């Protein structure tokens, strides 16, 4: 039975989220003032966490381990597909993260990079309610299909918390970044890796590789204040804050990985970046340069071709097309070159099948995808963990909206980590590529320094 209760609309969902975030597995999918919906959830009826190929399914406080495909296990938890609800993107289903290293369940490549994340490759909650804020219609609703008996007992508590939410966020600001912020690829190390990639490109071994560096520092306290500062500096349409046991994820991603709605599929890869300039004339010049730059256009087109192939695995024959190519989208600190690829999901395919077909996103691997991932494993000192995976939801109505987990800080084990990378092709220049990673990381580094970190150059 569908429950839908209206609450006062607020343009900023932060105070509403603060009212529920002490509950287990609280998450905020945040439109950052750039999109239509914010989605708030907590207290899932089940959780699924995958580590080293084994998934632990927790329901009712009981754990059961399974060796099955983790996406199939999510599908089993979702059950029969419900009818979509108008103007409600998510009323229940799976919500969480699918880390980059989850791809080891679908592809096989040598384990070389050091695993210093010590986190599940996948962590997903199965939720039976959601608080949805619609910024277009200026509505806020607590919604639930009440598919699970325990939801009836949870909802009155949730409603009481939301109705009592303060007008402004009330949080403790005890977050502290301690000591130096260190990178795992200094300029000389980056140059050596860059030259290896160039050699492989010249030999025809691959034609694009995404190379990323990681920034890390010790930290203590509650990172919610850091997330609020990050979203202020770098608002983004596919942002998220996950406040989960043993970790917090602070994401301000500008990139849509996969959307499935009413059977239609969309992906919007980003390739090509320029830093913003405070001078308006210079800023416009950078937009024009990006929109015409041969190297950036080629880099973007390579990934469009890869994604067309990925989508074709799960989309109806002949339905995949590219309605928008090489559009410039501007954000607070960078301009990006963005294309749009669409298709129609096959009738025998679920959104989770499409996720498996396309994971991880080609814009953060390179091409060919598997070979690029093998090269990344050899050259990047540390595993990526959540970075370059995906964050979002797969609804019990078969809808899906997930981002590419870039511009993302992960806080766990008393350490905060962020990454930034870029696609390297034959025409790439080492200094420009290295600088691009710093441009992309600028807001994350500013937040880390704001809370006490010292940049160790």
Secondary structure, 3 states (H helix, E strand, C coil): CCEEEEECCCCCCHHHHHHHCCCCCEEEEECCCCCCEEEEECCCCEEEEEECCEEEEEECCEEEEECCCHHHHHHHHHCCCCCCECCECCCCEEEEEECHHHHHHCCCCCCCCECCCCCCCEEEEEECCEEEEECCCCEEEEEECCCCCCHHHHHHHHHHHHHCCCCCCCCCCCCEEEEEEEECCCHHHHHHHHHHHHHHHHCCCCCEEEEEEEEEEEEECCCHHHHHHHHHHCCCCEEEEEEECCEEEEEEECCEEEEEECCEEEECCEEEEEECCCCHHHHHHHHHHHHHCHHHHHHHHHHHHHHHHHHHHHECCCCCEEEEEEEEEECCCEEEEEEEEEEEECCCCCHHHHHHHHCCCHHHCEECHHHHHHHHHHHCCECCCCCCCEEEEEECCCCEEEECCCCEEEEECCEEEEEEEEEECCCCCHHHHHHHHHHHHHHHHHHHHHCCCEECC
